[in-house]
Amino acid sequence: MLRIVVLGAAAGGGVPQWNCGCPVCVKARSERPELTSTQASIAFSRDGAHWYLVNASPDLRQQMIATPQLHPTKGLLRHSPIAGVILTNSEVDAVAGLLSMREGSPFSIYAHSRVLAILKDNSIFNVLGEKTVARQPIEVNQPFEPALPGGGPSGIEVLPFEVPGKGAWYLEGKAHPAGIDGVGDTLGLRIADKATGQYFYFLAACAHVTDELKARIKGAPLVFFDGTVWRDDEMIAAGLGHKTGQSMGHISMSGDHGAIESFAALDIARKVFLHINNSNPAWLKGSDERKALERAGWQIPTDGTEITL
């Protein structure tokens, strides 16, 4: 059995964002506190005792406090049920939370060599000493089994695969520590229970849905997918920025070739949007955008939502 907890569903900045006065953030601060959401990450477990995070958001400390499944075992002075963190990219949204796990509890970081090169190049991540926090390279299209504490098998198989996207924005115009070959900068994951065969997909960043991706995820029981913007020029139209969704490496929910249209014929049992920007009007229950995505069978989760497969 796989248990998945949504730690957060928002994109960078969360909802409300500290310096944002957009309609969603204003409502989250005042009459609609249920809109509050931390930055995107999930935790999953096969046995309920050992948990693995997918990405470590800047809100990770707050998320761990709010999630009883991730609390230390009662009676132990130092303990964490978190056995590992799997990184799908090197954006601040995905790696900054690692710094909240620097107090000496052992766990493993699983990431592509391109992402590990960025961690190595930035000395602040040395607070996670490699004698305690092992850094395990993963490869595109090569399944791996994250280890339990002590090195035993977890019974979980994770298959990383490449998806269309972009490298970390803070490296734009700079030399990448791992060189110019960009394969591995943005990954999707297929996560499966080896005993039961149950599985799900996680894609928090994706620039467009290719035919290859459609074939891969068709018929899946559960997919977490990039929901950054409702429309590609959303941030520009709202006066919040100058970048399109595509220029940031993210597909829109709506429109021709958007996520909703692209998934329409894929027979996926449960479709969940993650990494949703505060500019996205689909946050607002009762909005035309929210009604449209729900009619199409999509869900926007609240922090703490648990799903069992």
Disulfide bonds with the S-S distance in Angstrom:
none
